[in-house]
């Protein structure tokens, strides 16, 4: 529950636990909850009602269970550093146990000298592994538990190879050392005297923590310790196609004034299949009479410079391509001269390209996500005339936030992601499906998002920045098909 309500839960539970009516407990608790903000009250009223209308035995049992789980969590957190120095792996413990049983129960007691020799050799190997692992692990911990500071700049998805700061002395025998980055978004692979660092998420880190595993060559023993390296680590977004910014120049929108040498409503330049919602006056009836297919001509949109353009990046675990596209547009100065850029987790609007790019990089660590800061950003820029949003190709709370701001000013949403994988029926039968990536577009999901936003009057463009292509809904469905959402 919220920390605001936690201060009231325990006293209320103690005082009202012995009330005769569970309904009275619920009413008292509801009165206290209503003292909070309305959003807090609405969020927790159902949960509190369900909790405090349960029998007293249920409340006591849940309280005991929660306290027991909390106790074991605290014990596990305090004993974790000690458990990492326990020498035996699971397989090593089984091997040592079987060696001891073979040497004593089947060897000594039955006078089987072969099993005595085999069991003794197993115990000697186990003892040698324990001694080597402990000694070498302590030596490496003394040397490498705190490394020298450094400065690293990586690119998301690319492998960076550098000389490893953790070096195993040549004279240590039968010891294997491996490293693992504690941060999930960074992978570190130790390769002899070098290491390969791969970043899977943009962001900024002030330290790099590695879990160092030291074990013997037989796999019997293994210990672990944490190696911390103070550093300034910056992971930049992926590099996208250089022609992408030029393709998005028209996304700023414009007025209704057409080109002076064109038709008042614009020249009809694009012919495509009819889609639901297209004006009937754009249907080519002569083509329908000849072919039986409904096709329409769409008017060319006229664009004029806007007074002030807003651009915003929705932070989400699936926003890798959206961040790359926004960074490329900022680099190319496609937004014009009068603009402001915002991103989840950034309290103030960015007014220059360098500050905006740095905000995009640091947004990978942001705890504010899913468009939570969009409303405040638009409120700060009250004089803006249009809004360009870079969004991930998945459902989320950001849809609700976009629908809220769409009533204030014109909104253009760019749904950015990797194009869907098209597999034939034969390929799906012969090969296992590829593991999907977070920012890969699903045709059915993207179609549902676009249809929902278009109902609210939001203009939507689907962007594949890797190939530098943009789609509207009809061309996207026509190229990738539409499957039902499971």
Secondary structure by P-SEA (a helix, b strand, c coil): ccccccccaaaaaaaacccccaaaaaaaaaaaaacccaaaaaacaaaaaaaaaccaaaaaaaaaaaaaaaaaaaaaaaaaaaaaaccccaaaaaaaaaaaaaacccccccccaaaaaaaaaaaaaaaaaaaaaaaaaaaaaacccbbbbbbbbbcccbbbbcccccccccccccbbbbbbbccccbbbbbcccbbbbbbcccccccbbbbbbbbbcccccbbbbbbbbbbcbbbbbcccccccccccccccccccccccccccccccccccccccccccccccaaaaaaaccbbbbbbcbbbbccccbbbbbbbbcccaaaaaaaaaaaaaaccccccbbbbccccccccccaaaaaaaaaaccccccccccaaaaaaaaaccccbbbbbccccccaaaaaaaaaccccbbbbbbccccbbbbcaaaaacccccccccccccaaaaaaaaaaaaaabbbbbbbcccccccccaaaaaaaccccccc
